[in-house]
Amino acid sequence: MGLKSDGKPLGDGRYLYEYDQDGRESRVLSLNEFADDNEPNHITRFKYKCDQHGNWIERSEFSRFRSDPHWRKTVTTRKLTYYLPTS
């Protein structure tokens, strides 16, 4: 998305972030920094599937450029291991 390691933009656009009730990114809008309009050039939406502990184990990313007629979907999964505390 053109971000530095600290999360700041590289200067290739303006970004608006929306978060879900659990504080995870739910939508990112990328806007042209040289245009006066607020119509995004690129939209990314995220949907999460969580385990019984509330941690996401599957994230679906839907993205599309303004000129693209179709959404692109990418799915990321992760497996979490929980350990019982020892006494």
C-alpha positions in Angstrom: 0.0 0.0 0.0 3.0 2.3 -0.1 3.6 2.5 3.7 6.8 2.8 5.6 7.5 0.4 8.4 6.1 2.9 11.0 2.8 3.0 9.0 3.3 6.4 7.5 2.6 6.9 3.7 5.6 7.0 1.3 4.1 10.0 -0.4 2.3 8.1 -3.1 -1.2 8.9 -1.9 -3.6 9.7 1.0 -5.1 6.9 3.0 -8.3 6.7 5.1 -8.6 3.8 7.5 -11.8 2.3 9.0 -11.7 -0.3 11.9 -14.1 -2.9 13.1 -15.4 -3.1 16.7 -12.3 -5.3 17.6 -9.8 -2.7 16.3 -8.9 -4.6 13.2 -8.7 -2.8 9.8 -12.0 -3.2 8.0 -11.4 -0.8 5.1 -8.6 1.2 3.5 -9.3 3.9 1.0 -6.3 5.1 -1.1 -6.8 8.6 -2.6 -4.7 10.5 -5.1 -2.7 13.1 -3.3 -2.5 15.4 -6.4 -6.3 15.5 -7.0 -8.8 17.7 -5.2 -11.6 15.0 -5.2 -12.1 12.6 -2.4 -13.0 9.6 -4.6 -10.6 6.8 -3.8 -8.3 5.3 -6.5 -8.2 2.0 -4.6 -10.4 0.3 -2.0 -9.5 -2.6 0.2 -12.0 -4.3 2.5 -11.3 -7.0 5.1 -13.5 -9.7 6.6 -12.4 -11.9 9.4 -13.2 -15.4 10.7 -12.3 -15.8 14.4 -11.7 -18.8 16.6 -13.3 -19.4 20.0 -10.8 -17.0 21.7 -11.7 -14.1 19.4 -8.4 -14.2 17.4 -8.7 -14.1 13.6 -7.8 -17.3 11.8 -8.9 -16.3 8.3 -8.8 -12.9 6.7 -10.4 -12.2 3.3 -9.1 -9.2 1.5 -11.2 -7.7 -1.3 -9.5 -5.0 -3.3 -10.3 -3.0 -6.4 -8.9 0.0 -8.3 -11.4 2.6 -9.5 -10.9 1.6 -13.2 -11.2 -2.2 -12.5 -14.6 -3.7 -13.0 -14.0 -6.7 -10.7 -12.9 -7.2 -7.1 -9.8 -9.2 -6.4 -9.9 -11.6 -3.4 -7.0 -12.8 -1.3 -7.4 -15.1 1.7 -4.9 -15.4 4.5 -5.1 -18.1 7.1 -3.2 -18.7 10.2 -3.1 -21.4 12.8 -2.7 -20.4 16.4 -1.6 -22.7 19.2 -2.8 -22.1 22.7 -0.9 -23.6 25.7 -2.5 -24.2 29.1 -0.7 -22.4 32.0 1.5 -24.6 34.1 1.5 -24.4 37.8 
